[in-house]
């Protein structure tokens, strides 16, 4: 049996809107608002971790991310069953100087 994908594909505009809103929350250092961008099961490879961790858990214990000024951050967004666009995976890499 094959299940149909019930989630509509995200548009470029939806992704751009989500990215801008996320970075506004990050810039405002609003931890609660920032956590709300992540799916409950979202995974994250942070700069200090050696394994995939739950994003909301990492965010709840994270200190200032000043060391990420030159970091590359990749977010994978997915539409949720309630229609919200949330991050389901994040990877952060920092260049070696």
ABEGO torsion letter per residue (X at the ends): XBBBBABBBBBAAAAAAAAAAAAAAAAAGBAAAAAAABBAABBBBBAABABBBBAAAAAAABBBAAAAAABBBBBBBBBBAAGBBBBABBBBBBBBX
